[in-house]
C-alpha cells in the first residue's frame, strides 16, 4: 500500500505520519481538523477493501470497541469510506502516545511479581467489561496492549472480536491465520471456536510471559507452536523462577489449562481471583490497619471488691484451755509410724531431685531447630554443651535445600549433657534436568532420558526441513528444564522434508505457476526467453517436471516465453511523430527520426525498413517526418 501521508481523509482527517503497518491495515497519526485533536486513523489495505469478509470484520472492530466504554480500552471515534480522494475504508481511534507491552517485555525481560499483577489487573478489568456484554476479543497479546506515557494500560484491536453485538464468527482457518498463534487457546486451534475462557487463556499466557520473559512454547513455525498448545500443558511459572508465590503460580496454571472448564469462566472471575492472590502476597494493600492491641483497663467494680477483701478483718476463735490440753496428749504408734514414712519419702525425693537437677542424672531439654540451617542448630546447641550431627540428607518437596527436616531427640525432648543431636537435612525438591535430545536417534534419546531418572513418554513424528528423518527435533518438557523423578519426556521426531506432488505447468500461465508453487512452499526461479512457437507469458520448460514427488521447499525453475523475437514493421504513414514513436516503442523497436520541411505539425512520410518487413525486437527503424 502506498504511503498516504499528507492525504485528507473524508474531508476531515489530515494524515501526518505512518506509525504502524500490519497485514490488514496501516495506522497513521492524524489531525482531526474539525475538532483540532490528534487521532489514530486505521486504513485497510486496498486489496482487502474489495473483500466483503474483511470489510465486515473491519466494521465489526469499530462496533466492538464503540460498544465498550472503559478506561482500559482504546476508544473508537469514527468509521467510514473516504469518498473525496484515494478510496479507503478507515477507522478513527483514540491516539495512545506510548509503547506496547511487547516493548516493555523486550526491554525488561521478566517483571517483578507485583509489577506483573499491576499490569495484569487493568487488562482483566477491560476484558471483564467486554465479557459482561458478550464480546470476546480473541486476539489478546502484548502487541495489542498499549501503555501510555502516563502509565494508562489500554487494550486495542478488536478486529477479531465476536459477540451478539457483532454478528457471526470467523472460520477456524481464518482465525488461525489472523490470530497470534502463541496466544491461541487449544479450542481455537482445533475447532475455531472461542468464548470468554479463550481470552482468559490468552491473558494467562501474557501473564506467563511477563513473569518469565519468554513464551511457554517456542517453535520454528506457527504450526509447531499451535501443535504444542493443543497437545502439551503450559508449564508452571515456578518451573522458570523460584520466587513466584504458590497462589499466583496455581492461578496462572489454571488460567492456561487446555481444558476450558478448568479456567476462570471470564475476565471478571480471573480478576477477582487475582485480587485474592494479591491479598495473600501483600495483605496491607487490601486491608485497613486495625488497632488490635487495646490497653487493658481494670473495672471499678473489681477495684472496689479487691479493696474490701484487703481490709476485711480475719478473726480466729480463742480455744479453751481444755482443748489445748487435749491437743498436747501423746501421739499413737500409728501416727508416729506415718511420720517416719513421711520423713523417708522426703529424703528420697531430695536425693532424686539432686541427681536429676545437679547430679549425674541431669538432662538438657533440646531446643527445636526444624526449619533452620545447620549453622542455626550449632548456634542453639553449643551454649548447652550439645553437638549437632547430620545423619541423613533426603529430598523434600516442602522443606528448602539446606534446611533441617527433623532432629533426634525432637525439640522439647531431653538428652544428657554433652550429647549429640542427630539431624536430617533437606536436599530440596527432587529434580532432574531434561537432557538435550535434539539430533539424537529415538533409542539413544530413550537411554538418555532413563539415565536421568526420567520416564520415556510418547513419540510424535512430524515433517521438518532442518532435522534429518528419524532424529529428534525437540522434547517436552524442554531440554534443560528441571522436573520431578519419573516425569514423562515426550519427543518430537522428524519425518524429514515433506515430499509433495509437483504439478506440470507446461503451456500454462507463468504467473499462475509462480503463485501456486510459491503458496505450496517451493522456491521459484523464473527465466524469460524468446520463443517462436509459445505465446508470451506461457511456461516453456519446468524443472523438476512433476513426474515424481519433490521435497517441499525445493527450487523449481520455470522457463517462460517472451513471445516471438521478431516483429513486423507497421504502417505508420501519415501518423504524427508522437504516435509513430509510441507505436514502435510498444513493439520493442528503437527509432531514429529525420525531420524535413518547416511544418509545425509533422507527419510520417517515409519508413525504413519498409512496412511489413520482419525485424528483431530491439532493431532500429528510421522514420522521416515532414
C-alpha positions in Angstrom: 0.0 0.0 0.0 1.4 3.4 -1.0 2.1 5.9 1.8 -0.9 8.2 2.2 0.9 10.7 4.4 -0.4 14.2 3.7 -3.8 13.0 2.4 -7.1 14.5 3.8 -9.4 11.6 4.6 -13.2 12.1 4.4 -12.5 15.9 4.2 -11.7 15.8 7.9 -8.6 13.7 9.0 -5.2 15.0 7.8 -2.7 12.1 7.8 0.5 13.3 9.5 2.8 10.2 9.6 2.6 6.4 9.4 3.0 4.8 12.8 2.3 1.1 12.2 1.8 -1.3 9.3 0.1 -4.7 9.7 -1.2 -7.5 7.5 -4.7 -5.9 7.4 -4.2 -2.2 7.6 -1.9 0.8 8.1 -2.2 3.1 11.1 -1.5 6.8 10.7 -1.2 9.6 13.2 -3.6 12.2 12.0 -5.2 15.6 12.9 -9.0 15.8 13.2 -9.3 19.2 11.5 -12.9 19.6 12.8 -12.1 19.2 16.5 -8.4 20.1 16.3 -7.2 17.0 18.1 -4.7 14.2 17.4 -6.2 10.8 16.5 -5.1 7.4 15.1 -6.6 6.5 11.7 -6.5 2.9 10.6 -6.8 2.4 6.9 -7.5 -1.0 5.3 -5.1 -2.2 2.6 -6.8 -1.6 -0.8 -6.7 -5.2 -2.0 -8.6 -6.2 1.2 -11.1 -3.5 0.7 -12.5 -5.5 -2.2 -13.2 -8.4 0.1 -16.6 -8.2 1.8 -15.5 -10.5 4.7 -12.5 -8.3 5.5 -14.6 -5.1 5.3 -17.2 -6.7 7.5 -14.6 -7.7 10.1 -13.2 -4.1 9.9 -16.6 -2.7 10.7 -17.1 -5.3 13.5 -13.9 -3.9 15.1 -15.5 -0.5 15.1 -18.8 -1.8 16.6 -17.0 -3.9 19.2 -14.9 -1.1 20.5 -17.7 1.5 20.2 -19.9 -0.8 22.3 -17.4 -0.6 25.1 -16.8 2.4 27.3 -13.9 1.6 29.6 -10.8 3.5 30.7 -8.6 0.5 29.7 -10.0 0.1 26.2 -8.9 2.2 23.2 -11.9 4.3 22.2 -13.2 4.2 18.6 -14.5 7.6 17.5 -15.4 7.2 13.8 -15.6 4.8 10.8 -16.3 5.3 7.2 -15.3 5.3 3.5 -13.1 8.0 2.0 -15.0 9.4 -0.9 -13.1 12.6 -1.7 -9.7 11.3 -2.6 -7.9 7.9 -2.6 -10.6 5.2 -2.0 -10.1 3.9 1.5 -12.1 2.1 4.3 -11.0 3.7 7.6 -11.4 3.6 11.3 -10.6 6.6 13.7 -9.4 5.7 17.2 -8.0 7.4 20.3 -4.3 8.1 19.8 -2.2 6.5 22.5 1.2 8.1 22.9 3.4 5.4 24.4 4.5 1.8 23.8 3.2 -1.7 23.6 3.5 -4.3 26.4 5.7 -6.2 23.9 8.2 -3.3 24.0 8.3 -3.5 27.8 8.9 -7.2 27.8 11.7 -6.8 25.3 13.2 -4.1 27.4 12.8 -5.6 30.9 12.8 -9.3 30.3 10.7 -10.7 33.2 8.7 -8.5 35.5 8.7 -8.4 39.3 5.6 -10.2 40.7 3.9 -7.1 41.9 4.6 -5.2 38.6 3.2 -8.1 36.6 0.0 -8.0 38.7 -0.2 -4.2 38.3 -0.2 -4.6 34.5 -2.5 -7.7 34.5 -5.2 -6.0 36.7 -6.3 -3.3 34.1 -6.1 -5.9 31.3 -8.5 -8.2 33.1 -10.7 -5.2 34.1 -11.1 -4.3 30.4 -11.8 -8.0 29.4 -14.3 -8.2 32.3 -16.2 -5.2 30.8 -16.2 -6.8 27.3 -17.3 -10.2 28.5 -20.0 -8.6 30.6 -21.8 -7.5 27.3 -20.9 -10.7 25.4 -17.9 -9.5 23.4 -14.8 -11.8 23.2 -11.6 -10.2 22.0 -9.9 -13.4 20.6 -6.5 -11.7 20.0 -5.1 -10.8 23.4 -1.3 -10.5 23.0 1.4 -8.0 24.2 1.2 -6.2 20.8 -2.4 -5.3 21.4 -1.8 -4.0 24.9 -0.7 -0.3 24.9 0.8 1.6 27.8 0.6 5.4 27.5 3.4 7.7 28.7 1.1 8.4 31.7 1.0 4.7 32.6 -2.5 4.0 31.5 -3.0 0.5 30.1 -5.2 0.1 27.1 -6.4 -2.9 25.1 -6.6 -2.3 21.3 -7.6 -4.1 18.1 -11.0 -5.7 18.5 -10.6 -6.8 14.8 -11.1 -10.4 15.8 -13.8 -9.7 18.3 -17.1 -11.5 18.2 -20.3 -11.5 20.2 -24.0 -11.0 20.0 -23.5 -7.3 19.1 -21.2 -8.2 16.2 -22.8 -11.0 14.2 -21.2 -14.3 13.1 -17.8 -15.6 14.0 -15.0 -16.4 11.6 -13.9 -19.8 10.5 -11.2 -21.9 12.1 -8.8 -21.4 9.2 -9.1 -17.6 9.2 -8.8 -17.5 13.0 -5.5 -19.3 12.9 -4.2 -17.0 10.1 -5.4 -13.8 11.8 -4.9 -14.6 15.5 -1.4 -14.8 17.1 -0.6 -18.4 17.4 1.5 -18.1 20.6 -1.7 -17.0 22.4 -4.4 -19.1 20.8 -6.3 -21.4 23.1 -6.4 -25.1 22.1 -10.2 -24.9 21.2 -9.4 -22.0 18.8 -6.7 -24.1 17.1 -8.8 -27.3 17.0 -12.3 -26.1 16.3 -12.1 -22.4 15.5 -14.4 -21.6 18.4 -13.8 -19.1 21.2 -15.6 -17.7 24.2 -14.6 -15.6 27.2 -12.4 -18.5 28.5 -10.3 -18.3 25.4 -9.5 -14.6 26.3 -8.7 -15.9 29.8 -6.2 -18.4 28.3 -4.5 -15.7 26.2 -4.3 -13.4 29.3 -2.8 -16.3 31.2 -0.1 -16.7 28.5 0.6 -13.0 28.6 1.0 -13.2 32.4 3.3 -16.2 32.0 5.4 -14.2 29.5 5.6 -11.2 31.8 6.7 -13.3 34.8 9.3 -15.5 32.9 10.3 -13.2 30.0 9.6 -15.9 27.4 6.7 -17.7 25.7 5.7 -21.1 27.1 6.1 -22.9 23.7 9.0 -21.7 21.5 8.8 -23.2 18.0 10.3 -22.7 14.5 6.9 -22.5 12.7 3.4 -21.4 13.7 2.2 -25.0 13.1 4.6 -26.4 15.7 3.6 -23.8 18.2 -0.1 -24.5 17.6 0.5 -28.2 18.0 2.2 -27.7 21.4 -0.7 -25.5 22.6 -3.1 -28.4 21.8 -1.1 -31.4 22.9 1.1 -30.1 25.8 0.4 -28.4 29.1 1.6 -24.9 29.7 4.5 -25.3 32.2 4.1 -23.7 35.7 5.8 -20.3 36.1 7.5 -21.8 39.1 9.5 -24.1 36.8 11.1 -21.0 35.4 11.6 -18.9 38.5 11.5 -19.9 42.2 10.3 -16.7 43.8 6.8 -17.0 42.3 4.1 -17.1 45.1 2.3 -20.5 45.1 -1.1 -19.0 44.9 -0.2 -16.9 41.8 1.5 -19.9 40.2 -1.6 -22.0 40.7 -3.9 -19.3 39.3 -1.9 -18.9 36.0 -1.6 -22.6 35.7 -5.4 -22.9 35.9 -6.0 -20.0 33.5 -3.8 -21.7 30.9 -5.3 -25.1 31.3 -6.0 -26.9 28.0 -9.5 -27.7 29.3 -11.7 -24.5 29.2 -13.8 -25.8 32.0 -10.9 -25.7 34.4 -10.1 -22.0 33.7 -11.8 -18.9 35.3 -15.0 -18.5 33.3 -14.4 -14.9 32.3 -12.2 -11.8 32.9 -14.2 -10.9 36.0 -13.6 -14.2 37.7 -9.9 -14.1 36.7 -9.6 -10.6 38.1 -11.4 -11.5 41.3 -9.1 -14.4 42.0 -6.1 -12.3 41.1 -7.2 -9.8 43.8 -7.4 -12.6 46.3 -3.8 -13.6 45.4 -2.7 -10.0 45.8 -4.3 -10.0 49.2 -2.2 -13.0 50.2 1.0 -11.6 48.8 0.5 -8.1 50.2 -2.2 -8.1 52.9 -1.6 -4.4 53.8 -2.6 -3.4 50.3 -6.2 -4.6 50.5 -6.9 -4.3 54.3 -7.3 -1.4 56.6 -4.8 -1.2 59.5 -6.9 -2.2 62.6 -5.8 -1.3 66.2 -5.9 -4.7 67.8 -3.6 -4.2 70.8 -6.0 -2.2 73.0 -4.8 -1.2 76.5 -6.2 -3.2 79.4 -8.2 -1.2 82.0 -9.5 -2.5 85.4 -13.1 -2.4 86.2 -14.1 -0.1 89.1 -16.2 -2.9 90.5 -13.2 -5.2 90.6 -11.1 -2.5 92.3 -13.8 -1.9 94.9 -14.1 -5.6 95.7 -10.3 -6.0 96.0 -10.3 -3.1 98.5 -13.0 -4.7 100.5 -11.2 -8.0 100.6 -7.9 -6.4 101.6 -9.4 -4.6 104.6 -11.6 -7.4 105.9 -10.8 -8.4 109.4 -9.7 -12.0 110.0 -10.8 -13.3 113.5 -9.5 -16.5 115.0 -11.7 -18.1 117.7 -9.9 -18.5 121.1 -9.7 -22.1 122.1 -10.5 -23.1 125.7 -7.7 -24.4 127.9 -9.3 -27.8 127.9 -9.0 -28.1 124.2 -5.3 -27.1 124.3 -4.6 -29.8 126.9 -6.3 -32.4 124.7 -4.0 -31.5 121.7 -0.9 -32.0 123.8 -1.7 -35.6 124.6 0.9 -38.2 123.4 0.5 -39.4 119.7 -0.3 -43.0 119.0 2.1 -45.6 117.4 0.3 -45.4 114.0 0.8 -41.7 113.9 4.5 -42.0 114.8 5.0 -44.7 112.1 3.4 -42.5 109.5 5.7 -39.6 110.5 8.8 -41.7 109.9 7.5 -42.8 106.5 6.9 -39.2 105.5 10.5 -38.3 106.6 11.9 -41.2 104.5 9.9 -40.1 101.4 11.2 -36.5 101.8 14.8 -37.7 102.0 14.3 -39.9 98.9 12.7 -37.1 96.9 15.6 -34.7 97.9 18.2 -37.2 96.7 16.4 -37.9 93.5 16.0 -34.2 92.8 19.7 -33.6 93.4 20.5 -36.5 91.0 18.2 -35.2 88.2 19.0 -31.5 88.6 22.6 -31.1 89.5 23.9 -34.6 89.9 25.0 -37.3 87.4 21.4 -37.8 86.2 20.8 -34.2 85.0 19.4 -33.9 81.4 19.1 -31.0 78.9 16.0 -30.0 77.1 16.7 -30.0 73.3 15.6 -26.7 71.5 13.6 -27.1 68.3 15.7 -26.4 65.2 13.4 -27.8 62.5 13.3 -25.3 59.5 16.6 -23.8 60.4 20.1 -24.4 58.9 23.0 -26.4 60.4 24.6 -23.2 61.4 21.4 -22.2 63.3 21.4 -25.6 65.1 25.1 -25.2 66.0 24.4 -21.8 67.5 21.5 -23.1 69.5 23.3 -26.3 70.8 26.8 -25.0 71.6 25.8 -22.9 74.7 24.0 -26.0 76.0 27.0 -28.3 75.5 25.3 -30.2 72.7 26.7 -31.2 69.3 24.7 -31.4 66.1 25.3 -34.5 63.9 24.0 -34.8 60.3 22.9 -38.4 59.9 21.0 -38.2 56.7 20.1 -35.9 53.8 16.9 -36.5 51.9 14.8 -34.9 49.2 11.7 -33.0 50.4 9.1 -31.1 48.3 8.2 -28.6 51.1 11.5 -28.0 53.0 14.0 -25.9 51.1 17.5 -27.3 50.4 19.8 -27.0 53.4 17.0 -26.7 56.0 16.5 -29.2 58.9 13.6 -31.6 58.4 13.8 -33.4 61.8 16.0 -33.9 64.9 16.5 -36.8 67.3 15.7 -36.1 70.1 13.0 -33.8 68.7 12.5 -30.3 70.0 11.4 -30.4 73.7 13.0 -33.8 74.2 15.8 -34.3 76.7 19.4 -35.5 76.3 22.4 -35.9 78.6 24.9 -33.1 78.8 27.5 -33.3 76.0 25.2 -35.5 73.9 24.8 -35.4 70.1 21.5 -34.4 68.5 21.0 -36.2 65.2 19.7 -34.1 62.3 18.1 -34.9 58.9 18.8 -32.2 56.3 16.7 -31.4 53.2 18.3 -31.7 49.8 15.3 -29.7 48.5 12.8 -30.9 45.9 14.0 -34.0 43.9 14.6 -32.6 40.5 16.3 -33.9 37.4 17.3 -32.0 34.3 15.9 -32.9 30.9 18.9 -33.7 28.7 19.3 -32.1 25.2 18.0 -34.7 22.8 18.0 -32.7 19.6 19.6 -34.6 16.7 19.6 -38.0 18.6 18.0 -41.2 17.4 14.9 -42.2 19.4 16.6 -45.2 21.1 19.6 -43.1 22.1 17.2 -40.4 23.4 15.4 -43.0 25.4 18.6 -44.2 27.1 19.5 -40.5 27.9 16.1 -39.9 29.4 16.1 -43.0 31.6 19.7 -42.4 32.6 18.5 -39.1 34.1 15.8 -40.9 36.3 13.0 -39.8 33.9 10.3 -41.7 32.0 10.4 -42.1 28.3 7.0 -40.9 27.0 5.4 -40.6 23.6 6.9 -40.2 20.2 5.3 -37.9 17.6 6.5 -37.7 14.1 6.3 -34.5 12.0 7.9 -33.2 8.8 10.9 -31.0 9.3 13.1 -29.2 6.8 16.1 -29.0 9.0 16.4 -32.2 11.1 17.0 -35.4 9.0 14.4 -38.1 9.1 14.4 -40.4 12.1 16.1 -37.9 14.5 14.8 -35.9 17.5 13.6 -32.3 16.8 12.7 -31.4 20.4 11.4 -32.7 23.7 8.6 -31.8 26.0 9.4 -30.7 28.7 12.2 -28.7 27.0 15.9 -29.5 27.3 17.4 -28.0 30.5 14.1 -28.0 32.4 14.2 -29.3 36.0 11.4 -31.8 36.6 10.4 -34.5 39.2 11.7 -38.0 39.1 9.9 -40.3 36.6 8.4 -37.3 34.7 7.4 -38.4 31.2 9.5 -36.8 28.5 7.8 -36.8 25.1 9.9 -36.4 21.9 9.1 -34.9 18.5 10.9 -36.9 15.7 11.5 -35.7 12.2 9.9 -37.4 9.2 12.3 -35.4 7.0 11.4 -33.0 4.4 7.8 -33.4 3.2 7.5 -34.8 -0.3 4.7 -33.3 -2.4 3.4 -33.9 -5.9 4.5 -31.2 -8.2 2.0 -30.2 -10.9 3.1 -29.7 -14.5 2.7 -26.1 -15.7 3.9 -26.6 -19.3 2.0 -24.2 -21.7 0.2 -22.7 -18.7 0.4 -19.2 -17.4 3.8 -18.4 -15.8 2.1 -16.1 -13.3 -0.2 -18.9 -12.2 2.7 -21.3 -11.9 4.7 -18.8 -9.8 1.8 -18.1 -7.4 0.7 -21.7 -6.9 4.2 -23.1 -6.5 5.1 -20.3 -4.0 2.0 -20.9 -2.0 2.9 -24.6 -1.9 6.2 -23.8 -0.3 8.6 -24.1 -3.2 11.3 -21.6 -4.1 10.6 -20.5 -7.7 13.2 -19.1 -10.1 11.7 -17.7 -13.3 13.7 -17.1 -16.5 12.2 -15.4 -19.6 13.3 -16.3 -23.2 12.0 -15.6 -26.8 10.1 -18.5 -28.4 8.6 -18.5 -31.9 6.0 -21.2 -31.0 4.8 -20.4 -27.5 2.7 -17.4 -26.6 4.2 -14.8 -24.4 3.7 -15.5 -20.7 3.3 -19.3 -21.1 5.7 -21.8 -19.5 8.1 -23.4 -22.0 10.0 -25.6 -19.6 9.8 -26.7 -15.9 12.5 -28.3 -13.7 11.6 -30.6 -11.9 8.9 -31.5 -14.4 6.4 -33.0 -11.9 7.0 -36.7 -12.9 7.9 -37.6 -9.3 7.3 -36.2 -5.8 9.6 -33.3 -4.8 10.8 -32.1 -1.4 8.7 -29.2 -0.1 10.8 -26.1 -0.2 12.9 -27.3 -3.2 13.8 -25.0 -6.0 11.7 -25.0 -9.1 13.0 -23.4 -12.3 10.4 -22.1 -14.8 11.3 -21.0 -18.4 8.6 -18.6 -19.6 8.1 -17.4 -23.1 8.7 -13.7 -24.0 6.9 -14.4 -27.3 8.4 -14.1 -30.8 11.8 -12.5 -31.1 10.7 -10.9 -34.4 8.1 -8.2 -35.2 6.7 -6.7 -38.4 7.2 -3.0 -39.3 3.7 -1.4 -39.0 2.2 1.1 -41.5 2.9 4.5 -39.9 2.4 6.7 -42.9 0.5 10.0 -42.2 0.7 9.4 -38.4 2.1 12.2 -36.2 5.6 11.9 -35.0 4.4 11.2 -31.4 2.0 8.4 -32.3 4.6 6.8 -34.6 7.2 6.8 -31.8 4.8 5.2 -29.3 3.7 2.5 -31.8 7.3 1.5 -32.5 8.3 1.6 -28.8 5.3 -0.7 -27.9 6.8 -3.4 -30.1 10.3 -3.0 -28.6 11.9 -1.2 -31.6 14.4 1.7 -31.4 13.6 4.8 -33.5 15.7 7.4 -35.4 13.8 10.4 -36.6 14.7 12.5 -39.7 12.9 15.8 -40.0 12.1 17.6 -43.3 10.4 20.9 -44.0 9.2 23.7 -41.7 5.7 22.5 -40.8 4.8 22.9 -37.1 3.0 19.6 -37.1 5.0 16.9 -38.8 3.7 13.5 -40.1 5.5 10.4 -41.2 6.4 10.5 -44.9 8.8 7.5 -45.1 9.8 4.3 -43.1 13.0 2.2 -43.3 12.9 -0.8 -43.3 9.7 -0.8 -45.3 6.3 -1.6 -44.0 5.8 -5.3 -43.4 9.5 -6.1 -43.0 10.3 -8.8 -40.3 12.9 -7.5 -37.9 14.3 -8.5 -34.5 13.0 -6.7 -31.4 15.4 -4.0 -30.4 16.3 -3.2 -34.1 16.4 0.5 -35.1 13.8 1.9 -37.5 14.3 5.2 -39.3 11.3 7.4 -39.9 11.1 10.6 -41.9 8.6 13.3 -40.8 7.7 16.5 -42.6 
